[in-house]
Amino acid sequence: VLNYFEQKCQRSKQLAARTAEVIPGGVQHNLAFNYPFPIAADRCDGAHLWDVDGNQYIDFLQAGGPTLLGSNYAPVRKKVHELLDHCGPVTGLFHEYEVKLAELIRQYMPNIEMFRMLGSGTEGVMGAIRLARAYTNKKWIIKIGGAYHGWSDQMVYGMRLPGTGRREAIGIPSGSTAYTQECFPNDLDALRRKLWLNKLRGGTAAVIVEPLGPESGTRPIYEDYNRQVRALCDEFGALLIFDEVVTGFRIGMGGAQGYFNVRPDLTVFGKCLTGGYLMAGGIGGRKDVMMLLAGGIGSTSKRAFVGGTLSANPLSCVAGYHAIAEMARTNAAVVAGRAGDRLCKGLSEIVDRLGLPYVVYNQGSIVHLQTSAVLLMSMRNPIKLMKEVNARKHMMEEMGAAYMAHGLVTLAGSRIYTSMADTDAIIDEALNRFETVLRL
Ligand code: PMP
């Protein structure tokens, strides 16, 4: 398979050799898929992606999740072009689309009483944590083991679960992570113990969760988990932060909070905001908490400082407004969810037929194809789980490369995002390609 991959992707290989000279690791994102070498994209459209060698792929990476409408969605692209021609990319002043975007988000997610636009999910998480600390006057933050909340000092901690070595945590002084704690997914007793202990030493500012479970449900949570976490937060006076960087709009126009009917105090947004069209992130939530961001130059009231030059650039705001409007108009989450259901059903049949030790499950447009060992251990023994994951990491990389060689892009060989552009015919073609690889 690797030979086949190399033959098909000669130009990518040449470019990869050049990137290795000037870009550490050859890619601009440490988590990016790059085995046996990174593939250089040429263009994307709807459900498909083409590389610089002219190979076409069915794209289930969908830029890491945001392009629910399909890649390079023409109606949003047109609005971005119009604004670019009219206004240019950045002015430094406020733009009408900022308020239109905030109002539209509130229309579909009523918990987002106020909204602050930022540049990425990482920034959104940093801002939400600062706000939670400012509001509660407490310092501890509890996250769930295995969850990814971006690469800030305080959150990159725990990219590997306790006991397995924190491989990503070099360059971060221990003081920066001193007030970040982790709980294993689904372990409510441990969460209660931590909240209780923290109460004796300054209190917990916030519990932050990915509402589908760590890494978009790679480690699934029980149906009632978010509700129980909400109740514990209320009991101990901590804020609940939902990280909806992936789930916002993808799970439905109301996000995961609408789906689970659980009200977070703060919500973090990311790339989902613009349907992946342009860089974006943000924080939204309760007005009394969000108002801590208010106050301008000359104001004497205290405020938490959050924001940047390009935070709410007009291009990202116009892309966000029209992407969200289009997701609502087209019922994108439901359409992409149906594609996810079809793919999940088809993959389950293939895995059963071939007798493979895989488990396939989905939450609408987010589909997981995992080894059953990984899944079972995620419930019982997280340390063993991470050992297993690390042991299989190379296997998953090889699987990812094999899928690519057969015209499928996935996230690390195990996670699949469908989009509104995935027709039944495309899903059926994808199933054929998956079966070819799974038979190898
Ligand atoms: N939170 C979650 C749940 C994510 O999946 C990601 C990125 N995939 C982030 C935060 C970080 O977002 P960004 O890459 O925009 O900084």
Boltz pocket constraint, residues with backbone or C-beta under 6 A from the ligand:
constraints:
  - pocket:
      binder: B
      contacts: [[A, 64], [A, 119], [A, 120], [A, 121], [A, 122], [A, 123], [A, 125], [A, 148], [A, 149], [A, 150], [A, 151], [A, 210], [A, 216], [A, 243], [A, 244], [A, 245], [A, 246], [A, 270], [A, 271], [A, 280], [A, 281]]
      max_distance: 6.0
